[in-house]
Every structure is written in C-alpha cells, then in structure tokens.
Amino acid sequence: MKQFINSKETLVTEALDGVVRTSNSRLARLDGYPHIRVVVRADWDRSRVALVSGGGSGHEPSHAGFVGQGMLTAAVCGDVFASPSVDAVLAGILAVTGKAGCLLIVKNYTGDRLNFGLAAERARAFGLKVAMVIVDDDVALPDLPQARGVAGTLFVHKIAGALAEQGADLDTVAAAARRVIAGAISIGMSLDTCTVPGSPKEDRIGVGMAELGLGIHGEAGVEQVGFAGARAAMAMVVDRLLPHVGPGEHVALLNNLGGATPLEMSVLAEELARSVLADRVKWIVGPAEMMTSLDMQGFSVSLLPVTGDEVAALAAPVAPPAWPGLSALGAVALRPLPDGLSPIQPLPSANPARRALIERCCAAMIASEAALNALDAKSGDGDTGSTLAGAARALVAALDRLPLADGTQLYRAIGNELSQTMGGSSGVLLAIFFAAAGDASASGKTWIGALEAGLDRVCQVGGAHPGDRTMIDALAPALATLSDGVAAAAAAARAGADATAAMTRAKAGRASYQAQDKLAGYADPGAEAVARLFEHLAQGAA
Amino acid sequence: MKQFINSKETLVTEALDGVVRTSNSRLARLDGYPHIRVVVRADWDRSRVALVSGGGSGHEPSHAGFVGQGMLTAAVCGDVFASPSVDAVLAGILAVTGKAGCLLIVKNYTGDRLNFGLAAERARAFGLKVAMVIVDDDVALPDLPQARGVAGTLFVHKIAGALAEQGADLDTVAAAARRVIAGAISIGMSLDTCTVPGSPKEDRIGVGMAELGLGIHGEAGVEQVGFAGARAAMAMVVDRLLPHVGPGEHVALLNNLGGATPLEMSVLAEELARSVLADRVKWIVGPAEMMTSLDMQGFSVSLLPVTGDEVAALAAPVAPPAWPGLSALGAVALRPLPDGLSPIQPLPSANPARRALIERCCAAMIASEAALNALDAKSGDGDTGSTLAGAARALVAALDRLPLADGTQLYRAIGNELSQTMGGSSGVLLAIFFAAAGDASASGKTWIGALEAGLDRVCQVGGAHPGDRTMIDALAPALATLSDGVAAAAAAARAGADATAAMTRAKAGRASYQAQDKLAGYADPGAEAVARLFEHLAQGAA
C-alpha cells in the first residue's frame, strides 16, 4: 500500500516532530529519540496534577493531539499499534510530575497495562504520587472481563483534564476518572480494515458486509453483518449499546475511525440524533477523528451517563484543536426562506410570428440531440444534446404562458424558463444571456443589439472569450453578421463552430482540463449547437 | 463502494442537518430542502458585511464547516461536485445580506461562476450591494488562463472573514480578498482517486505512482509521477510551487484531501518544514482537512505571501472548530530527558549455587524454544519460545555482572535484565514479578514468600487471575506447593498447565480476542513454559 511516509521505522518520530512543529509552540517533546517519544505541554509548571496517557501510535489525534491546557499533560507514544516501553512511560511521568502527583490514563491492553504499570512502580520509587486508571469501555465482547479501551478514553481525558486544570487533587481527579470509566461504553462498526504501514492490507470484509464490534488495532470485529446503509448501521450500533444504557442524561461521542468522510460522519450524526437513543442523548462530542485506527472506514459511538459537573467539565474550553467541543443535541435550527426567490410571472400574450420562430429554434435543438450528444462524448459528459433538447421541449410546452407580445418581458421569461428547466452551466448561461438581452431591450436596444448585450454579459460572467472553444465562437460571429440576414449569420456560425475543431486547447469550461490530443478534430458541442440553430433558421427562411 | 450514506439523493441534506445539529446552536439552515441547501450563522444580525461561499459538496468541512463568527456568514451547498442552483445562492444572499452588503467567494469553476454570478445579478435587482471574487489559486495547469480554485480559498475565507468581523466595509473586504487571490497558489498530489457516491471508483493511478496537479473533483492530475515516499512527494510539490513564489514571508496551508491519515499528514508537515521553502514559510495552517475531495488519499500545499495585517487576520480566533488555527513554523521544541531513567547497576558478586540454579532455569527455556513456539502458533504470534529462549541466553551472558550474593538485589537485577532484553508484555511481567519479589525479600520474606509476592503483583497489574488461561495457571499452584519440594511443584505446574488446554475462553492477553474453538486442546504457552521450567529443575534435583 502506498502511504505518505518515509519508512515504517521513522514514521512515529517524524510525525510527532510534525505535530510539535505545527502546535504554535503549545507542545514540546523530550529529547529521547528514537526510543523515547514523549510529547509534553510546553507551558507546564508542575503546579497541578499531571495527566499522562499514550499507547501505540495509529490512533491520531490520540494521544499527542490531546496534549494541552485542559486535557493531557504528556503523551507517551509507541510504534504503530505497539505499547511504548517502560522507560518511555517513566520518562513521561518524571518529566511532568510535581508534588501534586500524576494520573496515568491507560487503555486496557496487556502491553499498556504492564508498561505503564511498571513505570508507575518505578516512579513511586522516586517518591512521586502516581495513580493509574484502566479504561475498558468496549462492549463488543460482552462476556470478556477484560474489555478493551477505545474511544470512551476521550471522556476520561476531558473530564479528568478539566478537574486537574482547576487544581483538584490527585484523589479527586482519579476518582472522577474511575467514575467515567465505570459509566462509559463504546462500540464500533467498519466497512473496511485499516492499512498498517509496511504490511499488506487485510481483505477480510466482503462486498455488502460490515464488521461490528471491532477493535482499534485491526482486530476482527465480533461479527460480520450485512451492510444496508447509514441508517441501518447506526440502528445496529445503537441496538448493541442499548442493553448497557441506564436511565438519565447521556453524552454521545461520535468517533471517526479514520477513513470515513466528513459527509458520511455527518449523516451518521443525523442518524444518531434520530435513533431511539435520542431521548437520552442530550449532548454530543463530534463527529470527529478522535481515536482512529489508521485509515479504517468506520465509526464508533461512545456513551456516558453524566452529572451536571461532568457536563461542565466536558464543555470547558481546552487548548488542543483536535478536541471538537461539546454540543447540545437538539432539533435542526431552521430559518424561513427569504422572500423574492420566485420571479414574478408575466401575463401570457400572443404573437404568432415570435411563437413560430421559437418553435423552429426548439425544433432545431430537438433534431440535433443525438448528433450533439455524440460530439460532446468526445470531450465531456455526452449530454449536451439531451440537455438542449430537453430544454427545447420544455420551452415549447411553456409557450402558452409566455408574454409573446412583449419583447422585453419575453426575453426575461425565456431566461427564467431555461434556467429552471435546464439546470447546470448551460441553463444559467442562457438565463444570463436572455436576462441581459431583456434589460437591453428595455433600455431601447434593437433586437440584435439586445442579443449582443446578452452575449457581452455571458462573456463577462462566464470568463470565456472568442477563441476559447465555447459556443461564443459561433454565437459572436453569427450576431455580428445577423444584420446581413440569417443566411449570413448561419454561414458565420458554421465557420466559427468548425474553427473550434482546430482549437486543441480549451481555455474555459470543463473541456479545459482535457488533454489537447483528445479534442483535436472535434468541434465544441456548444458552438456546433449554435451553428445548427442558425442553419435550421436559414433553411426555413430560404 | 460501501459508504455510510442512505442514498446519493439525500446525502447532502442529511449531512447538513447533521452539521447543523452538532454545531452547538452556532448554525441554522434555510427551510428550503431539498433544493435549497444553505447553512447560515445562527447569531447573524446583518450588521456587517456578509460573506457567502459554497459550491459543490464533497469538500467538507468546506464550506458549511467554516460558517461562523470570523469566517463565512452562509454556505450554499450543491450536490456532490455540482454547483448549487441560482435560486439556492440567491436564497443565501437574501438571507444574510443587510445594508453593509455581501461578498461572494467563488471557486473558479464555470458552474459556480455562473450560478453565483446570476444570483448576484438578481440580488442587485433587490438593491443589495453584492461583490463577487473568483478564487483561482491552482498552479497545476500553468498555461490555463482559468486556473481552478482549490484550498487557497481558505485564505480568502479567513482574511476576509476577520475584516468583516471587525466591521470593515464591502470595498475593503473585497479588496483584501482580491489581494489574497492574487497572491495565493496551490498544488495537490494524491496516491489514489476519490470515491464519488453512487459511482464505481476509478482506478487510474497505478502501483508505485502518484498524481500531481490534480483537481478536487476527481479530475486527473496533470501528470503521473513515480511515488518514492513522503520526502520525495513534498519535494516534488515544492518544486512545482517554487517558480510562483516571490520574496517575503509566506503562510503555508497544508490540506488533507480527505484520505490521508493524521500520521501521514504530520510527516508531510515535517517534510514541508525541512524543505527548501522553509526559509520563506514562517507560518502554517494545518495539517488538517479543509478542502477535501471526498476520501482522496492526497494532500495539497497552498502558499500566500503575507503582510503583518494578513497574519493578524489569519491568527484571529474564530468560532468554526474546523479552522485549525495559524501556527508559527519553527524548530521542534525539545525538553531534556529527566534524570533517573537508568537503574543503578549493583556491584557483581558470586554465589555458585544460585548461579547454577539460574543456569539450569535458562537451559530449560533454551531447550523448550521450538516446542513453545509451535504451541504459541495455535493461538498467537508463534514467538513465545523464541522470546523466552532469547531472554535466557541474555541472562546467562549477564551472569558475571549480577549481584549473585545478595538475594534482594539479585531479584531486582534479574527483573531489570529481563525487561531490557525481552521487551513486550512478557518482559515487563517478569520485571514486575522480580521487582516485587526483591521488595518482599528486602522486607524479610522467605524466598518462596518473595516469589509469591511477585505473583500477586503480576496478577494485580496484569489483571489476570487463575483460570484465565495464562502462565499464572501453572505458576500459582507451583509456588503453593514449592515448600513440599521441587518435584511437587513440578507436578502441580504440569497439572495447571495441562488444565489450560480445556480453558476454551481466554480472559486476558491477546488470546482473549480469539474465537474459543481455535484454543481448545492446546495449553497456554506461558503456562507450558512454567511447567517445563519446574520439570527441568525437578529432573536435575532427582
């Protein structure tokens, strides 16, 4: 697997240097590379209880990303998914612990328990006050006395961190941490495994399947389940949490395991807010990446029953930008739509000549549908013909309600119709064209002058000019010769459209991102449409 | 592709509701679903210049995630990678624009230019002051007059946002935005394409390759290049930026395109700080997800030459948590390692009987290497035998410097040796065992009592107990019968180890995550090691 790293061996040291460097001087690290990788608060004076956490790397922003005022004092970082050594933990403890003592916050994995445990013993031999709590919030394995520590660890960091920042003593901070640990529960779901640096990616989750109750180190989930979208996924996660949920108000923590997009996470937040847990979940932390498993495309939900003091501790401001803050989880706040969105509909009126002209223009576009689609397929989506033909059919259907007798109003009404039925760039371009033509007509321009004013506005807003391989390359010469008659305009439009086939570098629109060799020899579909329109009118006029 | 969504059609509306709900009441949305998807500041009073941005979705947290005090006033959101409609933009403008007017910040794509442009025309028809700026920071396509707008857009949001928040008038805010746009440059690199909801994933970047100069909508990069790690990748990006970089101090913005892990992004930040640009880049924004392309595993670097006023505007605090803040980019702050990490080495001394006992214990472990590895392979890594044999060899080699004549110091010294040579859980467990035994010995316990004290501490720190399928199941009965002689202890250890083969649910250690049917019939390798040790001693004693 390709990854933006230099080597597996230097990954953690380089990444931590990157974290320290971009912390705006909030963080420092101990000078113990490569074996001792400890990130500490740069502003720490040992005057209060220190909080030390850590463990294997690969869970970023945990834990170094949560070092800072109001959360951790130090993070001790192992290799990816491997516990740090006793010496590293001891270095972290000794570096930050003063008379007020130190709380070690450890996720319940054997390696972490042991390395942090032995380091605590050694630190106590120096006369330091060291307490240790073990976070075991995972409810995926219900009959396991040794539940894993996962994202619920963030509740401990935040609540203990707020108390320590306020100056609470070690017993108080440790007791608060233990209360949080007793109440916190978590479970995760993932659609894919994670990519461990230096190892091939495990491909164990099949098409249409998800894993439920997974760990944060690539451990397989407790069960593979069918995946049926975000709503069903959240319902399944909520269902596994429910047996462990007591009465009272809860905080939820919605954690991105690393590879889910913000769009997906926001949909999952919405589903959580609509779930059967909604009446008990009054606050939410996230959605955000907090306790990741490298690039795993999954999420976890943690729940904590809370007192008012705990809510205040969770809401207290902190320095680490990785902490997403606590939000009340309520209804979606709505604002009424402003007035003035719907253009005033002009009164319909009749003008047989104009009606016939519009019908012939529309017929030209409908007849060109397949040819323009084929041309567009050379450089784009292949839908120019269908877009124009669809708009033409809609315009024909709207003829009875158009103000055909009033030229100015008619231009504007056509613009409105096209912008509502076509969508996308072409609809808006034509709406701008006709809106500006209507304005020009109102200010006394001839009908050709009005159309030229529309073209000017299109060039200005769209940023395209003659020679840029757009419809302008046909429309501009056609309008410039239209006073000589429609046949001259048609010839000019045709010449202009044909010339676009030699413009091998589009300078505006989507085709501008295409390699030039793909464009050579094919006219721009928009210019071709304009040429076909004038040719059709010229044939009718002949 | 599996994604945590319900349907392509409802993705954006559901995600935006999730964003609004988890904003702690900072945000609201217009009541215009499904076609009008506009997120607005909930606290907005129209007293200052409004900033409206937006475009296609799929770039989260852009743009809804940057709505809030000090940045955007409203975000108008289209479908994934599709411009919002004119009506939606107009609704956004009308909803937030007061007498001070409104600045539209538009990325340079035809659809966005047109829809925002026509909406601006219509809003001006209501008598509103509306200015529009087009961001075109991408330098991937050097000969394209219409450069794309990418992550440099964030510089505009932040600097214009700070000025608007301070009460600057529309001309001032728009002029500042245009100055930023004139100076901002960006380029991106990716190892993989993005996954567009509802579409199959395009597989166009081969093994060992990366794309340079890509867009944020899945457009192919300008070139495919060989990928040779993070350092070379950053060097290539810097190389493409350099021709566009002028003199003076710059701010860099390091953007995660969505799928790179925080570890990767921190390594890239470190590489940027070590690059040839380091002398000109004095500040950095990120690394963070700011202008993503769904789940694309890539990054982009944007640069802006800055005045002091602009630095102040970039550093000003804002409400949206997605803004990562501005950091000075300097040296990695180091703190010295604390004293006391290295245990004091006791003086060597002689005791032939103890030396012989240790040698026999080590011989037992060395002789059992293959058998214990084979047993461990049934439930774990298959390395228990090698770990123990390696430690035994190291301990034999260390005999000459051990304090063999002092029982208390000897226990502690053995613990230190084992923790330094074994690593991992087993080394620490044995270090805790011998450290506690040494303490007990110092306080007057018999040698058997000291070993029992060591076992107690191992149970406490490791969280394992008899019956949990660990080495304790052999060690506990052996120590309990050791006063009856080593033969009795060996028999008890053997019975305890054999009993672990029937413990089909490990309750501690790594095997606890294994399905029980994989464990049935095989003894725990740690317990087996203890049994083999005592059996070896009993044979020697017989």
Contacts between the chains, C-beta under 8 A, distances in Angstrom:
chain1	res1	chain2	res2	distance
A	2	B	191	4.3
A	2	B	192	7.5
A	2	B	207	7.9
A	2	B	208	7.5
A	2	B	210	7.3
A	2	B	227	5.7
A	2	B	297	7.7
A	3	B	191	7.5
A	3	B	261	7.6
A	3	B	264	5.8
A	4	B	191	7.3
A	4	B	229	7.8
A	4	B	230	4.5
A	4	B	233	6.1
A	4	B	260	5.8
A	4	B	264	3.9
A	4	B	265	7.5
A	4	B	267	6.1
A	4	B	268	5.5
A	4	B	299	6.9
A	5	B	229	6.7
A	5	B	230	5.4
A	5	B	263	7.3
A	5	B	264	6.2
A	5	B	267	5.5
A	6	B	229	4.9
A	6	B	230	5.2
A	6	B	231	5.4
A	6	B	267	6.7
A	7	B	229	7.6
A	11	B	263	6.3
A	11	B	267	6.7
A	12	B	263	7.6
A	14	B	230	7.8
A	14	B	266	7.5
A	14	B	267	4.8
A	14	B	270	5.0
A	14	B	271	7.9
A	15	B	262	7.8
A	15	B	263	4.7
A	15	B	264	7.9
A	15	B	266	3.8
A	15	B	267	5.1
A	15	B	270	7.2
A	16	B	266	7.2
A	17	B	266	7.9
A	17	B	270	4.9
A	17	B	332	4.8
A	18	B	265	7.6
A	18	B	266	3.4
A	18	B	267	5.9
A	18	B	268	7.3
A	18	B	269	3.8
A	18	B	270	3.7
A	18	B	273	7.4
A	18	B	287	7.3
A	19	B	266	5.1
A	19	B	269	7.9
A	20	B	332	5.0
A	20	B	333	6.1
A	21	B	269	6.5
A	21	B	270	6.5
A	21	B	273	5.3
A	21	B	284	8.0
A	21	B	327	7.8
A	21	B	329	6.3
A	21	B	330	7.2
A	21	B	331	7.8
A	21	B	332	5.5
A	22	B	254	7.9
A	22	B	266	7.6
A	22	B	269	5.2
A	22	B	284	5.5
A	22	B	286	7.1
A	22	B	287	6.6
A	22	B	327	5.0
A	22	B	329	7.1
A	23	B	327	6.4
A	24	B	325	6.5
A	24	B	326	7.2
A	24	B	327	3.7
A	24	B	328	6.1
A	25	B	327	7.7
A	25	B	328	6.5
A	25	B	330	7.6
A	25	B	333	6.7
A	27	B	333	7.0
A	28	B	333	3.7
A	28	B	334	6.4
A	28	B	335	5.0
A	29	B	332	6.7
A	29	B	333	7.2
A	29	B	334	6.4
A	29	B	335	7.0
A	30	B	334	7.5
A	30	B	335	5.4
A	30	B	336	7.6
A	30	B	337	5.6
A	30	B	338	7.8
A	31	B	334	4.5
A	31	B	335	6.5
A	31	B	336	5.6
A	31	B	337	5.8
A	32	B	337	4.9
A	36	B	337	6.6
A	40	B	335	6.2
A	42	B	333	5.8
A	57	B	263	6.8
A	58	B	263	6.9
A	60	B	261	6.9
A	60	B	262	3.6
A	60	B	263	5.6
A	60	B	266	7.4
A	61	B	262	5.9
A	65	B	262	7.2
A	80	B	263	7.8
A	83	B	425	7.8
A	85	B	423	7.4
A	86	B	419	6.2
A	86	B	428	6.1
A	86	B	431	7.3
A	87	B	341	5.5
A	90	B	340	7.8
A	90	B	341	6.1
A	91	B	337	5.8
A	91	B	338	5.9
A	91	B	341	5.8
A	94	B	338	3.6
A	94	B	339	7.6
A	94	B	340	6.0
A	94	B	341	7.4
A	95	B	335	6.4
A	95	B	337	7.8
A	95	B	338	5.0
A	108	B	463	7.5
A	110	B	425	4.9
A	110	B	462	6.6
A	110	B	463	7.8
A	110	B	508	6.8
A	110	B	509	5.3
A	110	B	510	7.0
A	111	B	424	6.7
A	111	B	425	5.1
A	111	B	428	7.8
A	113	B	461	6.2
A	113	B	462	6.3
A	113	B	463	6.1
A	114	B	425	5.4
A	114	B	428	3.9
A	114	B	429	5.9
A	114	B	432	6.9
A	114	B	461	6.3
A	114	B	462	6.2
A	115	B	428	5.6
A	117	B	428	7.6
A	117	B	432	6.7
A	117	B	461	3.8
A	117	B	462	7.8
A	118	B	419	7.0
A	118	B	428	5.2
A	118	B	431	5.8
A	118	B	432	5.3
A	118	B	435	7.4
A	118	B	461	7.4
A	121	B	432	7.0
A	121	B	435	6.4
A	126	B	340	6.0
A	134	B	463	7.3
A	141	B	512	7.9
A	141	B	513	7.5
A	143	B	505	7.4
A	144	B	507	6.7
A	144	B	512	6.0
A	145	B	507	5.5
A	145	B	508	7.9
A	146	B	463	5.9
A	146	B	507	6.2
A	146	B	508	5.2
A	146	B	512	6.1
A	191	B	2	4.3
A	191	B	3	7.5
A	191	B	4	7.3
A	192	B	2	7.5
A	197	B	263	7.9
A	207	B	2	7.9
A	208	B	2	7.4
A	210	B	2	7.3
A	215	B	513	7.0
A	219	B	513	5.3
A	220	B	513	8.0
A	227	B	2	5.6
A	229	B	4	7.8
A	229	B	5	6.7
A	229	B	6	4.9
A	229	B	7	7.6
A	230	B	4	4.5
A	230	B	5	5.4
A	230	B	6	5.2
A	230	B	14	7.8
A	231	B	6	5.4
A	233	B	4	6.1
A	254	B	22	7.9
A	258	B	261	6.1
A	259	B	259	6.7
A	259	B	295	6.7
A	260	B	4	5.8
A	261	B	3	7.6
A	261	B	60	6.9
A	261	B	258	6.1
A	261	B	292	7.2
A	261	B	294	5.5
A	261	B	295	5.2
A	262	B	15	7.8
A	262	B	60	3.6
A	262	B	61	5.9
A	262	B	65	7.2
A	262	B	289	6.8
A	262	B	292	7.0
A	263	B	5	7.3
A	263	B	11	6.3
A	263	B	12	7.7
A	263	B	15	4.8
A	263	B	57	6.8
A	263	B	58	6.9
A	263	B	60	5.6
A	263	B	80	7.7
A	263	B	197	7.9
A	263	B	294	7.4
A	264	B	3	5.8
A	264	B	4	3.9
A	264	B	5	6.2
A	264	B	15	7.9
A	265	B	4	7.5
A	265	B	18	7.6
A	266	B	14	7.5
A	266	B	15	3.8
A	266	B	16	7.2
A	266	B	17	7.9
A	266	B	18	3.4
A	266	B	19	5.1
A	266	B	22	7.6
A	266	B	60	7.4
A	267	B	4	6.1
A	267	B	5	5.5
A	267	B	6	6.7
A	267	B	11	6.7
A	267	B	14	4.8
A	267	B	15	5.1
A	267	B	18	6.0
A	268	B	4	5.5
A	268	B	18	7.3
A	269	B	18	3.8
A	269	B	19	7.9
A	269	B	21	6.5
A	269	B	22	5.2
A	270	B	14	5.0
A	270	B	15	7.2
A	270	B	17	4.9
A	270	B	18	3.7
A	270	B	21	6.5
A	271	B	6	8.0
A	271	B	14	7.9
A	273	B	18	7.4
A	273	B	21	5.3
A	284	B	21	7.9
A	284	B	22	5.5
A	286	B	22	7.0
A	287	B	18	7.4
A	287	B	22	6.7
A	289	B	262	6.8
A	292	B	261	7.2
A	292	B	262	7.0
A	294	B	261	5.5
A	294	B	263	7.4
A	295	B	259	6.7
A	295	B	261	5.2
A	295	B	297	7.7
A	297	B	2	7.7
A	297	B	295	7.7
A	299	B	4	6.9
A	321	B	321	7.6
A	321	B	324	5.5
A	321	B	325	5.8
A	324	B	321	5.5
A	325	B	24	6.5
A	325	B	321	5.7
A	326	B	24	7.2
A	327	B	21	7.8
A	327	B	22	4.9
A	327	B	23	6.4
A	327	B	24	3.7
A	327	B	25	7.7
A	328	B	24	6.1
A	328	B	25	6.5
A	329	B	21	6.2
A	329	B	22	7.0
A	330	B	21	7.1
A	330	B	25	7.5
A	331	B	21	7.7
A	332	B	17	4.8
A	332	B	20	5.1
A	332	B	21	5.5
A	332	B	29	6.7
A	333	B	20	6.1
A	333	B	25	6.7
A	333	B	27	7.0
A	333	B	28	3.7
A	333	B	29	7.2
A	333	B	42	5.8
A	334	B	28	6.4
A	334	B	29	6.4
A	334	B	30	7.5
A	334	B	31	4.5
A	335	B	28	5.0
A	335	B	29	7.0
A	335	B	30	5.4
A	335	B	31	6.5
A	335	B	40	6.2
A	335	B	95	6.4
A	336	B	30	7.6
A	336	B	31	5.6
A	337	B	30	5.6
A	337	B	31	5.8
A	337	B	32	4.9
A	337	B	36	6.6
A	337	B	91	5.8
A	337	B	95	7.8
A	338	B	30	7.9
A	338	B	91	6.0
A	338	B	94	3.7
A	338	B	95	5.0
A	339	B	94	7.6
A	340	B	90	7.8
A	340	B	94	6.0
A	340	B	126	6.0
A	341	B	36	8.0
A	341	B	87	5.5
A	341	B	90	6.0
A	341	B	91	5.7
A	341	B	94	7.4
A	419	B	86	6.1
A	419	B	118	7.2
A	423	B	85	7.0
A	424	B	82	7.9
A	424	B	83	7.7
A	424	B	111	6.5
A	425	B	83	7.6
A	425	B	110	5.0
A	425	B	111	4.8
A	425	B	114	5.4
A	428	B	86	6.0
A	428	B	111	7.7
A	428	B	114	3.9
A	428	B	115	5.5
A	428	B	117	7.7
A	428	B	118	5.2
A	429	B	114	5.8
A	431	B	86	7.2
A	431	B	118	5.9
A	432	B	114	6.8
A	432	B	117	6.9
A	432	B	118	5.3
A	432	B	121	7.2
A	435	B	118	7.4
A	435	B	121	6.7
A	461	B	113	6.3
A	461	B	114	6.2
A	461	B	117	3.8
A	461	B	118	7.3
A	462	B	110	6.4
A	462	B	113	6.3
A	462	B	114	6.1
A	462	B	117	7.8
A	463	B	108	7.7
A	463	B	110	7.7
A	463	B	113	6.1
A	463	B	134	7.5
A	463	B	146	6.0
A	505	B	143	7.5
A	507	B	144	6.7
A	507	B	145	5.5
A	507	B	146	6.3
A	508	B	110	6.7
A	508	B	145	7.9
A	508	B	146	5.3
A	509	B	110	5.2
A	510	B	110	7.0
A	512	B	141	7.9
A	512	B	144	6.0
A	512	B	146	6.1
A	513	B	141	7.4
A	513	B	215	6.7
A	513	B	219	5.0
A	513	B	220	7.9
